[in-house]
Amino acid sequence: MSSIKTYLAKFTIFDGEHEYNGQFLVKANSSEEAEAIAESQEHEPEYPAEEENRTYWDYGDATTKAGLGWVTEITEEEAAMLERLGVASYFN
């Protein structure tokens, strides 16, 4: 049985006019699982009517697009620091 690890997923966010970075923390059993979770939050500039189809990066204006850059394992201490600084929150 593998232990749960912490990963940082970095995204590029396009809001229709600007491009910037965003990230969130993921708990997963493997890097493959973490990447699959993060990839599930990529989306094109549309806003699904059904709430369960919305992603972490949907802002409600149908202009935002999110693309996954990378996923990397980090320590619990690094995750706690990122969360404490307000740089990243846990997705799951």
PDB file of N, CA, C and O in Angstrom:
ATOM      1  N   MET A   1       0.842  -1.182   0.000  1.00  0.00           N
ATOM      2  CA  MET A   1       0.000   0.000   0.000  1.00  0.00           C
ATOM      3  C   MET A   1       0.886   1.244   0.000  1.00  0.00           C
ATOM      4  O   MET A   1       1.796   1.364   0.820  1.00  0.00           O
ATOM      5  N   SER A   2       0.621   2.144  -0.900  1.00  0.00           N
ATOM      6  CA  SER A   2       1.429   3.357  -0.963  1.00  0.00           C
ATOM      7  C   SER A   2       0.852   4.427  -0.045  1.00  0.00           C
ATOM      8  O   SER A   2      -0.340   4.434   0.266  1.00  0.00           O
ATOM      9  N   SER A   3       1.714   5.313   0.370  1.00  0.00           N
ATOM     10  CA  SER A   3       1.262   6.384   1.257  1.00  0.00           C
ATOM     11  C   SER A   3       0.848   7.604   0.440  1.00  0.00           C
ATOM     12  O   SER A   3       1.326   7.822  -0.674  1.00  0.00           O
ATOM     13  N   ILE A   4      -0.034   8.374   1.012  1.00  0.00           N
ATOM     14  CA  ILE A   4      -0.510   9.592   0.368  1.00  0.00           C
ATOM     15  C   ILE A   4       0.636  10.602   0.335  1.00  0.00           C
ATOM     16  O   ILE A   4       1.332  10.807   1.329  1.00  0.00           O
ATOM     17  N   LYS A   5       0.814  11.218  -0.816  1.00  0.00           N
ATOM     18  CA  LYS A   5       1.851  12.235  -0.989  1.00  0.00           C
ATOM     19  C   LYS A   5       1.194  13.555  -1.378  1.00  0.00           C
ATOM     20  O   LYS A   5       0.020  13.596  -1.747  1.00  0.00           O
ATOM     21  N   THR A   6       1.963  14.618  -1.291  1.00  0.00           N
ATOM     22  CA  THR A   6       1.467  15.947  -1.632  1.00  0.00           C
ATOM     23  C   THR A   6       2.156  16.428  -2.901  1.00  0.00           C
ATOM     24  O   THR A   6       3.366  16.270  -3.065  1.00  0.00           O
ATOM     25  N   TYR A   7       1.371  17.014  -3.791  1.00  0.00           N
ATOM     26  CA  TYR A   7       1.870  17.507  -5.071  1.00  0.00           C
ATOM     27  C   TYR A   7       1.417  18.944  -5.282  1.00  0.00           C
ATOM     28  O   TYR A   7       0.365  19.360  -4.796  1.00  0.00           O
ATOM     29  N   LEU A   8       2.228  19.688  -6.013  1.00  0.00           N
ATOM     30  CA  LEU A   8       1.880  21.042  -6.419  1.00  0.00           C
ATOM     31  C   LEU A   8       1.591  21.009  -7.914  1.00  0.00           C
ATOM     32  O   LEU A   8       2.426  20.566  -8.703  1.00  0.00           O
ATOM     33  N   ALA A   9       0.417  21.475  -8.300  1.00  0.00           N
ATOM     34  CA  ALA A   9       0.029  21.540  -9.715  1.00  0.00           C
ATOM     35  C   ALA A   9       0.021  23.002 -10.146  1.00  0.00           C
ATOM     36  O   ALA A   9      -0.682  23.826  -9.561  1.00  0.00           O
ATOM     37  N   LYS A  10       0.802  23.315 -11.168  1.00  0.00           N
ATOM     38  CA  LYS A  10       0.911  24.691 -11.661  1.00  0.00           C
ATOM     39  C   LYS A  10       0.136  24.820 -12.968  1.00  0.00           C
ATOM     40  O   LYS A  10       0.248  23.978 -13.859  1.00  0.00           O
ATOM     41  N   PHE A  11      -0.645  25.879 -13.066  1.00  0.00           N
ATOM     42  CA  PHE A  11      -1.467  26.145 -14.238  1.00  0.00           C
ATOM     43  C   PHE A  11      -1.137  27.492 -14.848  1.00  0.00           C
ATOM     44  O   PHE A  11      -0.654  28.396 -14.165  1.00  0.00           O
ATOM     45  N   THR A  12      -1.400  27.617 -16.139  1.00  0.00           N
ATOM     46  CA  THR A  12      -1.416  28.912 -16.792  1.00  0.00           C
ATOM     47  C   THR A  12      -2.882  29.254 -17.006  1.00  0.00           C
ATOM     48  O   THR A  12      -3.640  28.470 -17.576  1.00  0.00           O
ATOM     49  N   ILE A  13      -3.267  30.434 -16.543  1.00  0.00           N
ATOM     50  CA  ILE A  13      -4.640  30.895 -16.617  1.00  0.00           C
ATOM     51  C   ILE A  13      -4.706  32.033 -17.632  1.00  0.00           C
ATOM     52  O   ILE A  13      -3.919  32.977 -17.568  1.00  0.00           O
ATOM     53  N   PHE A  14      -5.644  31.938 -18.562  1.00  0.00           N
ATOM     54  CA  PHE A  14      -5.886  32.989 -19.550  1.00  0.00           C
ATOM     55  C   PHE A  14      -7.274  33.553 -19.243  1.00  0.00           C
ATOM     56  O   PHE A  14      -8.256  32.811 -19.271  1.00  0.00           O
ATOM     57  N   ASP A  15      -7.369  34.830 -18.956  1.00  0.00           N
ATOM     58  CA  ASP A  15      -8.669  35.390 -18.590  1.00  0.00           C
ATOM     59  C   ASP A  15      -9.326  36.177 -19.715  1.00  0.00           C
ATOM     60  O   ASP A  15     -10.183  37.026 -19.465  1.00  0.00           O
ATOM     61  N   GLY A  16      -8.930  35.901 -20.942  1.00  0.00           N
ATOM     62  CA  GLY A  16      -9.493  36.619 -22.075  1.00  0.00           C
ATOM     63  C   GLY A  16      -8.562  37.713 -22.581  1.00  0.00           C
ATOM     64  O   GLY A  16      -8.480  37.959 -23.784  1.00  0.00           O
ATOM     65  N   GLU A  17      -7.863  38.366 -21.661  1.00  0.00           N
ATOM     66  CA  GLU A  17      -6.918  39.419 -22.038  1.00  0.00           C
ATOM     67  C   GLU A  17      -5.531  39.201 -21.447  1.00  0.00           C
ATOM     68  O   GLU A  17      -4.532  39.601 -22.045  1.00  0.00           O
ATOM     69  N   HIS A  18      -5.464  38.577 -20.292  1.00  0.00           N
ATOM     70  CA  HIS A  18      -4.200  38.425 -19.580  1.00  0.00           C
ATOM     71  C   HIS A  18      -3.881  36.957 -19.346  1.00  0.00           C
ATOM     72  O   HIS A  18      -4.757  36.093 -19.370  1.00  0.00           O
ATOM     73  N   GLU A  19      -2.604  36.705 -19.120  1.00  0.00           N
ATOM     74  CA  GLU A  19      -2.129  35.364 -18.806  1.00  0.00           C
ATOM     75  C   GLU A  19      -1.373  35.440 -17.488  1.00  0.00           C
ATOM     76  O   GLU A  19      -0.527  36.314 -17.298  1.00  0.00           O
ATOM     77  N   TYR A  20      -1.675  34.536 -16.594  1.00  0.00           N
ATOM     78  CA  TYR A  20      -0.968  34.488 -15.318  1.00  0.00           C
ATOM     79  C   TYR A  20      -0.925  33.054 -14.821  1.00  0.00           C
ATOM     80  O   TYR A  20      -1.541  32.166 -15.409  1.00  0.00           O
ATOM     81  N   ASN A  21      -0.193  32.831 -13.734  1.00  0.00           N
ATOM     82  CA  ASN A  21      -0.038  31.493 -13.175  1.00  0.00           C
ATOM     83  C   ASN A  21      -0.925  31.315 -11.953  1.00  0.00           C
ATOM     84  O   ASN A  21      -1.215  32.264 -11.224  1.00  0.00           O
ATOM     85  N   GLY A  22      -1.344  30.083 -11.754  1.00  0.00           N
ATOM     86  CA  GLY A  22      -2.087  29.697 -10.568  1.00  0.00           C
ATOM     87  C   GLY A  22      -1.653  28.299 -10.187  1.00  0.00           C
ATOM     88  O   GLY A  22      -1.109  27.571 -11.017  1.00  0.00           O
ATOM     89  N   GLN A  23      -1.883  27.917  -8.959  1.00  0.00           N
ATOM     90  CA  GLN A  23      -1.487  26.588  -8.527  1.00  0.00           C
ATOM     91  C   GLN A  23      -2.389  26.125  -7.411  1.00  0.00           C
ATOM     92  O   GLN A  23      -3.016  26.929  -6.721  1.00  0.00           O
ATOM     93  N   PHE A  24      -2.448  24.811  -7.239  1.00  0.00           N
ATOM     94  CA  PHE A  24      -3.108  24.240  -6.088  1.00  0.00           C
ATOM     95  C   PHE A  24      -2.382  22.996  -5.645  1.00  0.00           C
ATOM     96  O   PHE A  24      -1.582  22.428  -6.390  1.00  0.00           O
ATOM     97  N   LEU A  25      -2.666  22.573  -4.421  1.00  0.00           N
ATOM     98  CA  LEU A  25      -2.051  21.391  -3.827  1.00  0.00           C
ATOM     99  C   LEU A  25      -2.978  20.203  -4.012  1.00  0.00           C
ATOM    100  O   LEU A  25      -4.201  20.333  -3.949  1.00  0.00           O
ATOM    101  N   VAL A  26      -2.374  19.034  -4.244  1.00  0.00           N
ATOM    102  CA  VAL A  26      -3.129  17.809  -4.472  1.00  0.00           C
ATOM    103  C   VAL A  26      -2.578  16.714  -3.574  1.00  0.00           C
ATOM    104  O   VAL A  26      -1.363  16.552  -3.462  1.00  0.00           O
ATOM    105  N   LYS A  27      -3.461  15.965  -2.937  1.00  0.00           N
ATOM    106  CA  LYS A  27      -3.088  14.758  -2.188  1.00  0.00           C
ATOM    107  C   LYS A  27      -3.382  13.572  -3.093  1.00  0.00           C
ATOM    108  O   LYS A  27      -4.488  13.454  -3.620  1.00  0.00           O
ATOM    109  N   ALA A  28      -2.402  12.690  -3.279  1.00  0.00           N
ATOM    110  CA  ALA A  28      -2.583  11.537  -4.161  1.00  0.00           C
ATOM    111  C   ALA A  28      -1.630  10.423  -3.769  1.00  0.00           C
ATOM    112  O   ALA A  28      -0.649  10.646  -3.060  1.00  0.00           O
ATOM    113  N   ASN A  29      -1.935   9.212  -4.245  1.00  0.00           N
ATOM    114  CA  ASN A  29      -1.092   8.045  -3.987  1.00  0.00           C
ATOM    115  C   ASN A  29       0.115   7.973  -4.906  1.00  0.00           C
ATOM    116  O   ASN A  29       1.099   7.309  -4.582  1.00  0.00           O
ATOM    117  N   SER A  30       0.053   8.652  -6.057  1.00  0.00           N
ATOM    118  CA  SER A  30       1.144   8.593  -7.023  1.00  0.00           C
ATOM    119  C   SER A  30       1.159   9.859  -7.866  1.00  0.00           C
ATOM    120  O   SER A  30       0.190  10.618  -7.888  1.00  0.00           O
ATOM    121  N   SER A  31       2.267  10.075  -8.557  1.00  0.00           N
ATOM    122  CA  SER A  31       2.348  11.239  -9.441  1.00  0.00           C
ATOM    123  C   SER A  31       1.352  11.125 -10.588  1.00  0.00           C
ATOM    124  O   SER A  31       0.832  12.135 -11.062  1.00  0.00           O
ATOM    125  N   GLU A  32       1.083   9.889 -11.040  1.00  0.00           N
ATOM    126  CA  GLU A  32       0.107   9.686 -12.116  1.00  0.00           C
ATOM    127  C   GLU A  32      -1.293  10.086 -11.663  1.00  0.00           C
ATOM    128  O   GLU A  32      -2.037  10.727 -12.405  1.00  0.00           O
ATOM    129  N   GLU A  33      -1.640   9.701 -10.439  1.00  0.00           N
ATOM    130  CA  GLU A  33      -2.951  10.073  -9.908  1.00  0.00           C
ATOM    131  C   GLU A  33      -3.050  11.584  -9.722  1.00  0.00           C
ATOM    132  O   GLU A  33      -4.076  12.182 -10.047  1.00  0.00           O
ATOM    133  N   ALA A  34      -1.994  12.206  -9.204  1.00  0.00           N
ATOM    134  CA  ALA A  34      -1.984  13.653  -9.006  1.00  0.00           C
ATOM    135  C   ALA A  34      -2.134  14.376 -10.338  1.00  0.00           C
ATOM    136  O   ALA A  34      -2.872  15.357 -10.436  1.00  0.00           O
ATOM    137  N   GLU A  35      -1.438  13.895 -11.358  1.00  0.00           N
ATOM    138  CA  GLU A  35      -1.539  14.525 -12.668  1.00  0.00           C
ATOM    139  C   GLU A  35      -2.936  14.370 -13.252  1.00  0.00           C
ATOM    140  O   GLU A  35      -3.452  15.304 -13.866  1.00  0.00           O
ATOM    141  N   ALA A  36      -3.551  13.217 -13.076  1.00  0.00           N
ATOM    142  CA  ALA A  36      -4.919  13.002 -13.570  1.00  0.00           C
ATOM    143  C   ALA A  36      -5.903  13.939 -12.870  1.00  0.00           C
ATOM    144  O   ALA A  36      -6.794  14.502 -13.506  1.00  0.00           O
ATOM    145  N   ILE A  37      -5.735  14.100 -11.566  1.00  0.00           N
ATOM    146  CA  ILE A  37      -6.597  15.026 -10.822  1.00  0.00           C
ATOM    147  C   ILE A  37      -6.418  16.440 -11.348  1.00  0.00           C
ATOM    148  O   ILE A  37      -7.398  17.142 -11.597  1.00  0.00           O
ATOM    149  N   ALA A  38      -5.171  16.861 -11.518  1.00  0.00           N
ATOM    150  CA  ALA A  38      -4.899  18.209 -12.011  1.00  0.00           C
ATOM    151  C   ALA A  38      -5.425  18.400 -13.436  1.00  0.00           C
ATOM    152  O   ALA A  38      -6.020  19.432 -13.744  1.00  0.00           O
ATOM    153  N   GLU A  39      -5.206  17.406 -14.306  1.00  0.00           N
ATOM    154  CA  GLU A  39      -5.689  17.514 -15.687  1.00  0.00           C
ATOM    155  C   GLU A  39      -7.207  17.655 -15.748  1.00  0.00           C
ATOM    156  O   GLU A  39      -7.738  18.272 -16.671  1.00  0.00           O
ATOM    157  N   SER A  40      -7.902  17.088 -14.771  1.00  0.00           N
ATOM    158  CA  SER A  40      -9.359  17.191 -14.759  1.00  0.00           C
ATOM    159  C   SER A  40      -9.829  18.629 -14.566  1.00  0.00           C
ATOM    160  O   SER A  40     -11.004  18.931 -14.778  1.00  0.00           O
ATOM    161  N   GLN A  41      -8.921  19.518 -14.166  1.00  0.00           N
ATOM    162  CA  GLN A  41      -9.283  20.916 -13.926  1.00  0.00           C
ATOM    163  C   GLN A  41      -8.893  21.849 -15.066  1.00  0.00           C
ATOM    164  O   GLN A  41      -9.122  23.056 -14.985  1.00  0.00           O
ATOM    165  N   GLU A  42      -8.305  21.300 -16.130  1.00  0.00           N
ATOM    166  CA  GLU A  42      -8.048  22.101 -17.329  1.00  0.00           C
ATOM    167  C   GLU A  42      -9.390  22.372 -18.011  1.00  0.00           C
ATOM    168  O   GLU A  42     -10.293  21.537 -17.953  1.00  0.00           O
ATOM    169  N   HIS A  43      -9.525  23.512 -18.645  1.00  0.00           N
ATOM    170  CA  HIS A  43     -10.761  23.775 -19.381  1.00  0.00           C
ATOM    171  C   HIS A  43     -10.582  24.896 -20.397  1.00  0.00           C
ATOM    172  O   HIS A  43      -9.660  25.707 -20.313  1.00  0.00           O
ATOM    173  N   GLU A  44     -11.480  24.908 -21.336  1.00  0.00           N
ATOM    174  CA  GLU A  44     -11.551  25.944 -22.362  1.00  0.00           C
ATOM    175  C   GLU A  44     -12.420  27.091 -21.852  1.00  0.00           C
ATOM    176  O   GLU A  44     -13.095  26.950 -20.832  1.00  0.00           O
ATOM    177  N   PRO A  45     -12.409  28.228 -22.554  1.00  0.00           N
ATOM    178  CA  PRO A  45     -13.203  29.379 -22.098  1.00  0.00           C
ATOM    179  C   PRO A  45     -14.711  29.186 -22.323  1.00  0.00           C
ATOM    180  O   PRO A  45     -15.285  29.669 -23.299  1.00  0.00           O
ATOM    181  N   GLU A  46     -15.310  28.479 -21.402  1.00  0.00           N
ATOM    182  CA  GLU A  46     -16.758  28.293 -21.400  1.00  0.00           C
ATOM    183  C   GLU A  46     -17.177  28.142 -19.943  1.00  0.00           C
ATOM    184  O   GLU A  46     -16.336  27.870 -19.086  1.00  0.00           O
ATOM    185  N   TYR A  47     -18.427  28.310 -19.658  1.00  0.00           N
ATOM    186  CA  TYR A  47     -18.892  28.178 -18.275  1.00  0.00           C
ATOM    187  C   TYR A  47     -20.043  27.188 -18.243  1.00  0.00           C
ATOM    188  O   TYR A  47     -21.152  27.511 -18.666  1.00  0.00           O
ATOM    189  N   PRO A  48     -19.790  25.985 -17.745  1.00  0.00           N
ATOM    190  CA  PRO A  48     -20.839  24.962 -17.714  1.00  0.00           C
ATOM    191  C   PRO A  48     -22.010  25.377 -16.820  1.00  0.00           C
ATOM    192  O   PRO A  48     -21.812  25.914 -15.730  1.00  0.00           O
ATOM    193  N   ALA A  49     -23.206  25.126 -17.286  1.00  0.00           N
ATOM    194  CA  ALA A  49     -24.402  25.462 -16.516  1.00  0.00           C
ATOM    195  C   ALA A  49     -24.519  24.602 -15.266  1.00  0.00           C
ATOM    196  O   ALA A  49     -24.981  25.073 -14.226  1.00  0.00           O
ATOM    197  N   GLU A  50     -24.106  23.352 -15.364  1.00  0.00           N
ATOM    198  CA  GLU A  50     -24.196  22.437 -14.225  1.00  0.00           C
ATOM    199  C   GLU A  50     -22.977  22.601 -13.321  1.00  0.00           C
ATOM    200  O   GLU A  50     -21.837  22.512 -13.777  1.00  0.00           O
ATOM    201  N   GLU A  51     -23.224  22.836 -12.064  1.00  0.00           N
ATOM    202  CA  GLU A  51     -22.132  23.090 -11.115  1.00  0.00           C
ATOM    203  C   GLU A  51     -21.122  21.949 -11.052  1.00  0.00           C
ATOM    204  O   GLU A  51     -19.925  22.203 -10.914  1.00  0.00           O
ATOM    205  N   GLU A  52     -21.576  20.693 -11.151  1.00  0.00           N
ATOM    206  CA  GLU A  52     -20.652  19.565 -11.058  1.00  0.00           C
ATOM    207  C   GLU A  52     -19.691  19.493 -12.248  1.00  0.00           C
ATOM    208  O   GLU A  52     -18.705  18.758 -12.188  1.00  0.00           O
ATOM    209  N   ASN A  53     -19.953  20.230 -13.318  1.00  0.00           N
ATOM    210  CA  ASN A  53     -19.070  20.251 -14.485  1.00  0.00           C
ATOM    211  C   ASN A  53     -18.076  21.412 -14.448  1.00  0.00           C
ATOM    212  O   ASN A  53     -17.248  21.549 -15.349  1.00  0.00           O
ATOM    213  N   ARG A  54     -18.155  22.234 -13.425  1.00  0.00           N
ATOM    214  CA  ARG A  54     -17.243  23.377 -13.317  1.00  0.00           C
ATOM    215  C   ARG A  54     -15.919  22.928 -12.722  1.00  0.00           C
ATOM    216  O   ARG A  54     -15.851  21.937 -11.995  1.00  0.00           O
ATOM    217  N   THR A  55     -14.875  23.667 -13.041  1.00  0.00           N
ATOM    218  CA  THR A  55     -13.553  23.332 -12.541  1.00  0.00           C
ATOM    219  C   THR A  55     -13.098  24.348 -11.492  1.00  0.00           C
ATOM    220  O   THR A  55     -13.766  25.352 -11.243  1.00  0.00           O
ATOM    221  N   TYR A  56     -11.963  24.066 -10.895  1.00  0.00           N
ATOM    222  CA  TYR A  56     -11.364  24.937  -9.886  1.00  0.00           C
ATOM    223  C   TYR A  56     -11.169  26.357 -10.422  1.00  0.00           C
ATOM    224  O   TYR A  56     -11.279  27.326  -9.671  1.00  0.00           O
ATOM    225  N   TRP A  57     -10.880  26.478 -11.721  1.00  0.00           N
ATOM    226  CA  TRP A  57     -10.528  27.758 -12.316  1.00  0.00           C
ATOM    227  C   TRP A  57     -11.689  28.467 -12.993  1.00  0.00           C
ATOM    228  O   TRP A  57     -11.474  29.531 -13.573  1.00  0.00           O
ATOM    229  N   ASP A  58     -12.907  27.940 -12.952  1.00  0.00           N
ATOM    230  CA  ASP A  58     -14.063  28.621 -13.545  1.00  0.00           C
ATOM    231  C   ASP A  58     -14.439  29.822 -12.686  1.00  0.00           C
ATOM    232  O   ASP A  58     -14.689  29.687 -11.489  1.00  0.00           O
ATOM    233  N   TYR A  59     -14.476  30.997 -13.310  1.00  0.00           N
ATOM    234  CA  TYR A  59     -14.806  32.218 -12.586  1.00  0.00           C
ATOM    235  C   TYR A  59     -16.181  32.753 -12.937  1.00  0.00           C
ATOM    236  O   TYR A  59     -16.588  33.788 -12.410  1.00  0.00           O
ATOM    237  N   GLY A  60     -16.907  32.075 -13.814  1.00  0.00           N
ATOM    238  CA  GLY A  60     -18.277  32.463 -14.104  1.00  0.00           C
ATOM    239  C   GLY A  60     -18.463  33.438 -15.240  1.00  0.00           C
ATOM    240  O   GLY A  60     -19.581  33.897 -15.474  1.00  0.00           O
ATOM    241  N   ASP A  61     -17.402  33.770 -15.957  1.00  0.00           N
ATOM    242  CA  ASP A  61     -17.539  34.750 -17.030  1.00  0.00           C
ATOM    243  C   ASP A  61     -17.375  34.149 -18.426  1.00  0.00           C
ATOM    244  O   ASP A  61     -17.478  34.866 -19.421  1.00  0.00           O
ATOM    245  N   ALA A  62     -17.125  32.855 -18.510  1.00  0.00           N
ATOM    246  CA  ALA A  62     -16.978  32.128 -19.781  1.00  0.00           C
ATOM    247  C   ALA A  62     -15.832  32.644 -20.652  1.00  0.00           C
ATOM    248  O   ALA A  62     -15.826  32.423 -21.863  1.00  0.00           O
ATOM    249  N   THR A  63     -14.866  33.328 -20.044  1.00  0.00           N
ATOM    250  CA  THR A  63     -13.703  33.784 -20.808  1.00  0.00           C
ATOM    251  C   THR A  63     -12.403  33.170 -20.304  1.00  0.00           C
ATOM    252  O   THR A  63     -11.364  33.324 -20.945  1.00  0.00           O
ATOM    253  N   THR A  64     -12.441  32.484 -19.179  1.00  0.00           N
ATOM    254  CA  THR A  64     -11.227  31.958 -18.564  1.00  0.00           C
ATOM    255  C   THR A  64     -10.899  30.563 -19.088  1.00  0.00           C
ATOM    256  O   THR A  64     -11.765  29.695 -19.192  1.00  0.00           O
ATOM    257  N   LYS A  65      -9.619  30.377 -19.416  1.00  0.00           N
ATOM    258  CA  LYS A  65      -9.104  29.084 -19.867  1.00  0.00           C
ATOM    259  C   LYS A  65      -7.979  28.688 -18.918  1.00  0.00           C
ATOM    260  O   LYS A  65      -7.201  29.541 -18.492  1.00  0.00           O
ATOM    261  N   ALA A  66      -7.885  27.400 -18.582  1.00  0.00           N
ATOM    262  CA  ALA A  66      -6.831  26.918 -17.691  1.00  0.00           C
ATOM    263  C   ALA A  66      -6.096  25.762 -18.352  1.00  0.00           C
ATOM    264  O   ALA A  66      -6.715  24.806 -18.819  1.00  0.00           O
ATOM    265  N   GLY A  67      -4.767  25.858 -18.388  1.00  0.00           N
ATOM    266  CA  GLY A  67      -3.931  24.799 -18.938  1.00  0.00           C
ATOM    267  C   GLY A  67      -2.908  24.352 -17.909  1.00  0.00           C
ATOM    268  O   GLY A  67      -2.233  25.178 -17.294  1.00  0.00           O
ATOM    269  N   LEU A  68      -2.796  23.047 -17.725  1.00  0.00           N
ATOM    270  CA  LEU A  68      -1.844  22.506 -16.759  1.00  0.00           C
ATOM    271  C   LEU A  68      -0.425  22.645 -17.283  1.00  0.00           C
ATOM    272  O   LEU A  68      -0.137  22.282 -18.423  1.00  0.00           O
ATOM    273  N   GLY A  69       0.459  23.172 -16.448  1.00  0.00           N
ATOM    274  CA  GLY A  69       1.865  23.278 -16.796  1.00  0.00           C
ATOM    275  C   GLY A  69       2.639  22.055 -16.341  1.00  0.00           C
ATOM    276  O   GLY A  69       3.273  21.376 -17.148  1.00  0.00           O
ATOM    277  N   TRP A  70       2.587  21.777 -15.049  1.00  0.00           N
ATOM    278  CA  TRP A  70       3.294  20.630 -14.493  1.00  0.00           C
ATOM    279  C   TRP A  70       2.744  20.273 -13.124  1.00  0.00           C
ATOM    280  O   TRP A  70       2.022  21.050 -12.499  1.00  0.00           O
ATOM    281  N   VAL A  71       3.105  19.076 -12.674  1.00  0.00           N
ATOM    282  CA  VAL A  71       2.776  18.578 -11.334  1.00  0.00           C
ATOM    283  C   VAL A  71       4.066  18.024 -10.747  1.00  0.00           C
ATOM    284  O   VAL A  71       4.772  17.255 -11.400  1.00  0.00           O
ATOM    285  N   THR A  72       4.371  18.415  -9.517  1.00  0.00           N
ATOM    286  CA  THR A  72       5.591  17.930  -8.877  1.00  0.00           C
ATOM    287  C   THR A  72       5.324  17.611  -7.410  1.00  0.00           C
ATOM    288  O   THR A  72       4.527  18.285  -6.756  1.00  0.00           O
ATOM    289  N   GLU A  73       5.986  16.592  -6.904  1.00  0.00           N
ATOM    290  CA  GLU A  73       5.847  16.222  -5.500  1.00  0.00           C
ATOM    291  C   GLU A  73       6.570  17.242  -4.632  1.00  0.00           C
ATOM    292  O   GLU A  73       7.663  17.697  -4.967  1.00  0.00           O
ATOM    293  N   ILE A  74       5.944  17.594  -3.514  1.00  0.00           N
ATOM    294  CA  ILE A  74       6.569  18.491  -2.545  1.00  0.00           C
ATOM    295  C   ILE A  74       6.392  17.888  -1.150  1.00  0.00           C
ATOM    296  O   ILE A  74       5.601  16.965  -0.955  1.00  0.00           O
ATOM    297  N   THR A  75       7.126  18.415  -0.204  1.00  0.00           N
ATOM    298  CA  THR A  75       7.037  17.917   1.164  1.00  0.00           C
ATOM    299  C   THR A  75       5.830  18.537   1.868  1.00  0.00           C
ATOM    300  O   THR A  75       5.282  19.542   1.416  1.00  0.00           O
ATOM    301  N   GLU A  76       5.428  17.926   2.974  1.00  0.00           N
ATOM    302  CA  GLU A  76       4.338  18.477   3.797  1.00  0.00           C
ATOM    303  C   GLU A  76       4.707  19.862   4.315  1.00  0.00           C
ATOM    304  O   GLU A  76       3.853  20.743   4.414  1.00  0.00           O
ATOM    305  N   GLU A  77       5.974  20.048   4.644  1.00  0.00           N
ATOM    306  CA  GLU A  77       6.437  21.342   5.144  1.00  0.00           C
ATOM    307  C   GLU A  77       6.319  22.413   4.061  1.00  0.00           C
ATOM    308  O   GLU A  77       5.885  23.532   4.336  1.00  0.00           O
ATOM    309  N   GLU A  78       6.708  22.069   2.823  1.00  0.00           N
ATOM    310  CA  GLU A  78       6.579  23.020   1.721  1.00  0.00           C
ATOM    311  C   GLU A  78       5.114  23.362   1.462  1.00  0.00           C
ATOM    312  O   GLU A  78       4.772  24.520   1.224  1.00  0.00           O
ATOM    313  N   ALA A  79       4.253  22.349   1.509  1.00  0.00           N
ATOM    314  CA  ALA A  79       2.820  22.571   1.303  1.00  0.00           C
ATOM    315  C   ALA A  79       2.257  23.486   2.385  1.00  0.00           C
ATOM    316  O   ALA A  79       1.484  24.398   2.090  1.00  0.00           O
ATOM    317  N   ALA A  80       2.640  23.247   3.627  1.00  0.00           N
ATOM    318  CA  ALA A  80       2.158  24.073   4.736  1.00  0.00           C
ATOM    319  C   ALA A  80       2.601  25.523   4.566  1.00  0.00           C
ATOM    320  O   ALA A  80       1.834  26.446   4.841  1.00  0.00           O
ATOM    321  N   MET A  81       3.832  25.722   4.117  1.00  0.00           N
ATOM    322  CA  MET A  81       4.326  27.078   3.904  1.00  0.00           C
ATOM    323  C   MET A  81       3.548  27.772   2.784  1.00  0.00           C
ATOM    324  O   MET A  81       3.152  28.928   2.932  1.00  0.00           O
ATOM    325  N   LEU A  82       3.324  27.071   1.658  1.00  0.00           N
ATOM    326  CA  LEU A  82       2.570  27.652   0.541  1.00  0.00           C
ATOM    327  C   LEU A  82       1.153  28.009   0.964  1.00  0.00           C
ATOM    328  O   LEU A  82       0.626  29.054   0.584  1.00  0.00           O
ATOM    329  N   GLU A  83       0.546  27.138   1.749  1.00  0.00           N
ATOM    330  CA  GLU A  83      -0.809  27.399   2.221  1.00  0.00           C
ATOM    331  C   GLU A  83      -0.822  28.570   3.207  1.00  0.00           C
ATOM    332  O   GLU A  83      -1.692  29.436   3.127  1.00  0.00           O
ATOM    333  N   ARG A  84       0.125  28.600   4.122  1.00  0.00           N
ATOM    334  CA  ARG A  84       0.212  29.679   5.107  1.00  0.00           C
ATOM    335  C   ARG A  84       0.423  31.035   4.436  1.00  0.00           C
ATOM    336  O   ARG A  84      -0.122  32.043   4.886  1.00  0.00           O
ATOM    337  N   LEU A  85       1.216  31.064   3.357  1.00  0.00           N
ATOM    338  CA  LEU A  85       1.481  32.302   2.631  1.00  0.00           C
ATOM    339  C   LEU A  85       0.345  32.688   1.685  1.00  0.00           C
ATOM    340  O   LEU A  85       0.356  33.778   1.113  1.00  0.00           O
ATOM    341  N   GLY A  86      -0.626  31.808   1.523  1.00  0.00           N
ATOM    342  CA  GLY A  86      -1.745  32.101   0.624  1.00  0.00           C
ATOM    343  C   GLY A  86      -1.414  31.896  -0.840  1.00  0.00           C
ATOM    344  O   GLY A  86      -2.123  32.397  -1.713  1.00  0.00           O
ATOM    345  N   VAL A  87      -0.344  31.164  -1.119  1.00  0.00           N
ATOM    346  CA  VAL A  87       0.105  30.943  -2.481  1.00  0.00           C
ATOM    347  C   VAL A  87      -0.638  29.775  -3.148  1.00  0.00           C
ATOM    348  O   VAL A  87      -0.861  29.780  -4.359  1.00  0.00           O
ATOM    349  N   ALA A  88      -1.013  28.786  -2.346  1.00  0.00           N
ATOM    350  CA  ALA A  88      -1.711  27.609  -2.872  1.00  0.00           C
ATOM    351  C   ALA A  88      -2.607  27.032  -1.795  1.00  0.00           C
ATOM    352  O   ALA A  88      -2.275  27.066  -0.610  1.00  0.00           O
ATOM    353  N   SER A  89      -3.754  26.498  -2.217  1.00  0.00           N
ATOM    354  CA  SER A  89      -4.686  25.819  -1.332  1.00  0.00           C
ATOM    355  C   SER A  89      -4.862  24.387  -1.796  1.00  0.00           C
ATOM    356  O   SER A  89      -4.537  24.047  -2.934  1.00  0.00           O
ATOM    357  N   TYR A  90      -5.377  23.550  -0.910  1.00  0.00           N
ATOM    358  CA  TYR A  90      -5.620  22.154  -1.301  1.00  0.00           C
ATOM    359  C   TYR A  90      -6.840  22.067  -2.197  1.00  0.00           C
ATOM    360  O   TYR A  90      -7.887  22.640  -1.898  1.00  0.00           O
ATOM    361  N   PHE A  91      -6.694  21.345  -3.299  1.00  0.00           N
ATOM    362  CA  PHE A  91      -7.815  21.078  -4.191  1.00  0.00           C
ATOM    363  C   PHE A  91      -8.691  19.975  -3.606  1.00  0.00           C
ATOM    364  O   PHE A  91      -9.918  20.055  -3.649  1.00  0.00           O
ATOM    365  N   ASN A  92      -8.057  18.962  -3.068  1.00  0.00           N
ATOM    366  CA  ASN A  92      -8.803  17.813  -2.527  1.00  0.00           C
ATOM    367  C   ASN A  92      -8.438  17.534  -1.089  1.00  0.00           C
ATOM    368  O   ASN A  92      -8.973  16.603  -0.486  1.00  0.00           O
TER     369      ASN A  92
END
